[in-house]
Amino acid sequence: MLGLMQPHALMISSLLTHAARHHAAGEIVSRTHENTTHRYSWADAERRARRLVRVLQGLGVGEGDRVGTLAWNGYRHLEVYYAAPGMQAICHTINPRLHPDDIAYIITHAGDRVLFVDVSFAPLICAIAPKIRDTVQAVVMMCDAATMPEMTLAPGMALHSYDTLIDAAADDYAWPTFDERTASALCYTSGTTGRPKGVLYSHRSTTLHAYAIAMPDVLCLRATTRVLPVVPMFHVNAWGIPYAAALSGAGLVLPGRHLDGASMAKLLNDERVTFTCGVPTVWFGLLQHLRMSGERLHSVQRIMTGGSAAPPLLIEAFRDEYNVAVEHGWGMTELSPVGTYNAPKPAQAGLSPAEAVRHMLKQGRILPGLDMKIVDGAGRELPWDGVAFGDLKVRGPWVTCAYYGDEPGSALDAEGWFATGDVATIDPDGFMEITDRSKDVIKSGGEWISSITLENIAVSHPDVAEAAVIAVRHPKWDERPLLLVVPRPGHTVDPESVLRIYDGKVAKWWLPDLVLVVADLPHTATGKLLKTALRSHYGDIYANRTT
Ligand code: ADP
């Protein structure tokens, strides 16, 4: 027997129409590329998104077509986020920090018909225009007519100014309802190995993810929250915040391209931001600026860090020096992206300040709606004892089942689980902790050594700014750890003193065989350590060892 409840489909447009109707005055603030501040409301955003649908239709975009964006966080980008899926097209966000060849590959692979481009990426788009001319028919620069840059595209590609098109468009569009499984957005993983792969979200997955991340034990978004996603809208939908903010009626502050410590501190204070989300690198920049300038944060209560492991120093410094809580979450492009969040249970109530920091290093509990497990090399489920570590698998309605262009289900195992590529422990309270990427774990003499654990200990050394531990081939042990450290500015690092801080913290056989001091470490376009490059450079350094 079917239930007798209204069969409304979960539509992304309904998040926006909710915000426009019930939080009409809720503010969206954008720092523009001219470094001015643009303000409008959720009601304005909804009206402009409807006009943008008319623009898209005028450009020949129809159902299922891909609409690419190469843009920072700003109100025009937000409008594309809602207009494209609202008309059953697909918003394809492209990471401009990738190599131009990868960008051209992604645009061609996705078959983007129209591109929306920030002015700062004009040279980039002109450079790759000849490579994408077969798919891209029009480029819309996200500016007014007066600020249109001088550009030459490939023959046959039309060039427009966003504001000119919007100003001429009618606002008579009415958001349609259709199958909630319809594709809504496309995002390519940054591809630390191999070619980038596309993850294709749906209206259903996006809406459910928005509901889940807004909850109190996750991002805790409310109508009184003013949230600033530093995480770019070109990187996994800015972690879903543009959708979840509309759902909650939260104020949204979009920082544009200037993400350095000084610009961040000013924007956070000027716009009375209460909550902000981004990767650790950004928070280190902010911390450094605050310490040097003596500035304080006047409104920020919580900072969420994710994308890579939360450094203990960050958690301590913001808590102890600025009275700001650092929260820790984990996710990936394939999970829309949020999978776990570290919010306390009653058992965490009595933790000492030091224990609380240690606990916050865990990536957290699975979001309701998803499930997770850890398995050993033979696929057997491992216990939740906080010690055993194995491959982390997840499943649920906002987890991908196949990459763009592949057969549905092809990214899953026989029981429908998705292998995250991360290696983790789960403690008896259900808090997951990443110990490695599957491809980065060091397999020494048949046992596994966690590179992340070794890196976290290395960065607790007072002279070390950044550390990377990689697996290096070893004639006797198969693989052994190599530690690379970058000194803090103005400091020198004594490798012996780095090895000494491991005393009592890890088993003797976990100790890196060698510590190399280097000037810097390579990173991916999303700021993660590029261990593939390190492995190919240092892969044979233990080749002649016998012990
Ligand atoms: P890519 O996999 O292409 O680098 P993603 O942004 O999808 O891009 O990265 C997801 C990966 O980032 C996760 O599988 C995990 O390895 C890492 N990651 C994300 N959040 C955290 C975190 N809080 N702690 C440790 N690693 C994290």
Residues whose N, C-alpha, C, O or C-beta is under 5 A from the ligand:
A	BS01	ADP	T189 S190 G191 T192 T305 G306 G307 S308 A309 A310 G329 W330 G331 M332 T333 E334 Q363 T420 D422 I434
